[in-house]
Amino acid sequence: MKIEIEKIIVKVKIIDQKKLKAIISLDFGDFIVKGFRVMESEYENPKGDKLWITPPSYVGMGKYHPIFYMPDKNLWKSLEIKMWSEYYKQKNEYYKKQYDLDKDINLIS
């Protein structure tokens, strides 16, 4: 199966709890993967925020095991860039709506 990043639909639900900032689902057309999380991190992401995206996983034998894994690191990087882009877009919309701000204001670059 050939994955085309531009055809994947990224859906973001802003949560903004303590460490959990959002939940992301990826719609590949024939299937949807839910449960990606935007979490606080010690390290900076490409935008300079201390956040990271973690794929869905489960805990077994005291360890986290990923449910979603992409062995092609370049493909994962492209997908991650797309997820960050949609996250910041949705976060901006969320806060505009939350604080009833002018639609032309860009809160997050």
C-alpha positions as CSV (number, residue, x, y, z in Angstrom):
1,M,0.0,0.0,0.0
2,K,1.4,3.4,-1.0
3,I,0.6,6.1,1.5
4,E,0.2,9.6,0.1
5,I,0.5,12.1,2.9
6,E,-1.5,14.8,1.1
7,K,-4.5,12.5,1.0
8,I,-4.6,11.8,4.7
9,I,-7.2,13.8,6.6
10,V,-6.0,15.0,10.0
11,K,-8.6,15.7,12.6
12,V,-7.6,17.5,15.9
13,K,-9.6,17.8,19.1
14,I,-8.1,20.4,21.4
15,I,-8.2,19.2,25.0
16,D,-5.8,21.5,26.8
17,Q,-5.6,19.6,30.1
18,K,-2.5,19.5,32.2
19,K,-0.1,17.5,30.0
20,L,-2.6,16.4,27.3
21,K,-3.1,19.2,24.8
22,A,-5.0,17.4,21.9
23,I,-6.2,14.1,20.5
24,I,-5.5,13.5,16.7
25,S,-7.1,11.0,14.4
26,L,-5.8,10.2,10.9
27,D,-8.2,9.3,8.1
28,F,-6.5,7.3,5.4
29,G,-9.7,6.8,3.4
30,D,-10.2,3.1,3.9
31,F,-9.4,3.2,7.6
32,I,-9.0,5.7,10.5
33,V,-6.4,5.6,13.2
34,K,-7.5,7.4,16.4
35,G,-5.5,8.1,19.6
36,F,-2.5,10.2,18.6
37,R,-1.8,12.6,21.5
38,V,-0.2,16.0,21.7
39,M,1.6,16.0,25.0
40,E,3.9,18.3,27.0
41,S,7.5,17.4,26.6
42,E,11.0,18.4,28.0
43,Y,12.1,18.9,24.4
44,E,11.1,21.4,21.8
45,N,9.2,20.5,18.6
46,P,10.0,22.1,15.2
47,K,7.9,25.2,16.3
48,G,9.9,25.7,19.5
49,D,7.1,24.5,21.8
50,K,7.7,21.9,24.4
51,L,5.2,19.5,22.9
52,W,5.4,16.2,21.1
53,I,3.1,13.8,19.2
54,T,2.8,10.3,20.5
55,P,1.1,7.5,18.5
56,P,-1.6,5.4,20.1
57,S,-0.2,2.7,22.3
58,Y,-1.2,0.2,25.0
59,V,0.5,-0.8,28.3
60,G,1.5,-4.4,28.7
61,M,4.1,-6.0,31.0
62,G,4.8,-2.5,32.5
63,K,5.8,-1.1,29.1
64,Y,4.2,1.0,26.4
65,H,3.8,-0.7,23.0
66,P,2.9,1.4,20.0
67,I,-0.2,0.4,18.0
68,F,0.8,2.6,15.1
69,Y,4.3,2.5,13.7
70,M,5.9,3.7,10.5
71,P,9.2,2.1,9.7
72,D,10.0,4.7,7.0
73,K,11.3,7.7,9.2
74,N,11.0,10.2,6.3
75,L,7.4,9.2,5.8
76,W,6.7,9.6,9.5
77,K,8.4,13.0,9.5
78,S,6.2,14.2,6.6
79,L,3.1,12.9,8.5
80,E,4.2,14.5,11.7
81,I,4.7,17.9,9.9
82,K,1.1,17.6,8.6
83,M,-0.2,16.8,12.1
84,W,1.7,19.8,13.6
85,S,0.3,22.1,10.9
86,E,-3.3,21.0,11.6
87,Y,-2.8,21.1,15.4
88,Y,-1.7,24.7,15.3
89,K,-4.5,25.7,12.9
90,Q,-7.1,24.0,15.2
91,K,-5.5,25.5,18.3
92,N,-5.7,28.9,16.8
93,E,-9.4,28.4,15.9
94,Y,-10.2,27.0,19.4
95,Y,-8.8,30.0,21.2
96,K,-10.4,32.5,18.8
97,K,-13.8,30.8,19.5
98,Q,-13.0,30.4,23.2
99,Y,-12.2,34.1,23.7
100,D,-14.5,35.5,20.9
101,L,-11.6,37.1,19.1
102,D,-11.5,38.7,15.7
103,K,-11.3,36.1,12.9
104,D,-8.4,37.9,11.2
105,I,-6.1,37.6,14.2
106,N,-3.4,34.8,14.0
107,L,-2.6,33.8,17.6
108,I,-0.1,31.1,16.8
109,S,2.3,31.2,13.9
